[in-house]
């Protein structure tokens, strides 16, 4: 997202998080810009019934939760390391000073944000449909397209059935049943337990 050397020039430090460790919590005040050097992070919330909803799973090179730095409101999400993760972070004041002095970085950040908003609106539209097959198929279709894979069954879904359930707002049992149904319909393949779309 932003060149690491530029971030270091603006006071960045590096933090390491073990898999399962919380990076930021819902209802806390934003203090840092976060960019993933390596690893996978899930941005999530928990519903009143205790079920998790995953908004996205950013990985190497991506930033997350930076839009909160422009408001005086707390986070409405959690960020949790899925794998051992290394994150570069810059204090809010230093980050804003950097953006004020570097229009090119601000332009790239806005382009990145626009792309993520497109993703979120597409996901919201998909999740509003009550049909589990449609939801799962459309999410897989979008992920495949986002990863620039065009050949049939060549996109290996990097998520567990539980993570797909959390991404689609479905129960894990529903995801398992629906994936088997989609396989029978030859709309996806299962290879060594992995979904190939």
N, C-alpha and C positions, 0 to 999 in steps of 0.2 A: 504494500500500500504506500508507505512512505519510506524512503531510503533510511536504513538504520543509522548511517553516519550523520545524517541531518538530525535525527532524533537525539543522538548522543550529544551533538553540538548544543542541543536545547535542554540538556540536563537529564536525559533518559537514564533509567536504571533497568536492570534485568531481574525478574522474579521467576523462581521455579515453583511449580505446583505439581504435586503428585496426583495421579488419577483419583478422581472423587473429591478432590479438595476444592473448596469454594474460593472463587476469585473476587466476586462481588455479590452483595445480597440486596434483594428487593427492599425498598424503603430506606436505603442508605443514600447519603448525599454523594454525587459524582465528584471525584477529586483528581482522576487521572484519565489520560488517553491510553488505551490498551491496544497493542499490536502483537499478534502471535508470531513468534520466531519459529517455534515448532510445537506440534501437538494439535489436539482437537478440543474445542470448548463447546459446551451446550449452553444455549440461552433458553431458560425455561421459567415456568411458574408452576405453582401447585393449585389445583382447584379446591373448592371447599370439601369435596369428597376425598381429597388426598391424592387424586390422580395427577400425574405430571403432564404438562403440555410443553413440548419443545418447539420454540419458534425457529431456531436455526442452529447449525452446527459449523461455525467458522473454523478454519484450520490455517496452516502455514501461510504467513504473509497477510492475512486478513486482520482488520481491526474490528472492534465491536463496542457497542454502547457509547460511541463518541458523540452521537447526537444529543445525549443527555447533558453534555458539557455546556450547551447553549442556554439551558433553562435553569431556573432555581427550583427544580422539582427533584424528588428522589427517584431512584431507579424503580421501574415497575417489573423488573425481571431479575433473575439470578444468573450468574455465570459460573459454571462448574467445569473443571478440567475433566475430560473423558479419558484422556491418556496423560502420561507424564507430559507436562507442557511448560514451555519457556516463553515468557511474555516480556516484551519491552514496554515500559510505561513512562509517561511524561506527565508531570504535574500540570493541572489545568491551566494555571497562569502562564507557564512556559509554553504550553501547547498553543494557547490563544495568541501569544506574542509571535510565535513561529508563523502561524497562519496570517497574521497581520502583515508580516514582512515578506511572505512568499505566496503571491497570488497563484502561482503554478500548482502549489500543493493544495491550496483551497479548491481550485478547479478540479483536480484529480479526486479529491475527497467528495466533492458534490456529485461527480460522475459515478463514483462508487456507491454513494448513498442512493442515487436515482436507480441504479441497477438493483439494489437490495429492495427498494420500495416496489419496483416492478415485481420482483419475486414474491414479496409479501402479499401484494394485491392478488396475484395469480393464485397463491396458496389459499387466501381467504375465500376467493371465489370457488375454488375446488372444495374446500371444507364446508361450504354452505349446503352442499348437496348431500342428501341423506343416504345415498347408495354406496356401501362400502367398496364394491368393485370399482365404481367410478372414481372414488376418492383415491384409492391406492394406485390404480392405473395412471391417473392424471399426475399424482405426485411423482411416480416413477418416470413418467414421460418427461416431466419438467426437469427432474434431476439429470436424466440422460442428456437432454438438450443443453442444460446448463454446463455439463461436463464435455460438450462438443463430441459426443459419441453418436454416430449415425447408423452403424450396422446393427442388424437385428441380434439380440441376445449377447451383445459385446459389452454392455455396461454392467459391471458387477456392482450391485448395490452394497455400499460399505456400512450399512446399518443393520442392526439386529431386528428381529420381529418386534421386540419391545420398543425399540427406538422408532420404528415405523408406526407403531401404535401411538406413541407420544407425539409424533409429527402429524398424524392424521386425526387425532382425537378419538380413536377407536380403541376398543379393548384388545389386548394381545391375542385372545382366543379368536376374535373376529378377524384379525389380520392373518393369523395362521390358516384359518378356514378359507379366507378369500384368496390368499396366495395359492393355495392348493387348487382352488377353482380356476383361477387365471392360468395356472399351469396346464390343467386339463383342456382349457380352451386354446392352448398354444399361444397365449399372449405374453408369456414369460417362461423361463426355464429355471430349474433348480439344479445346481451343480455343486457337489460337496457341501450341501447345506446353504449355499449362497444363492441369492436371487440374481439371475442374469436377465436383463431386460433389453 
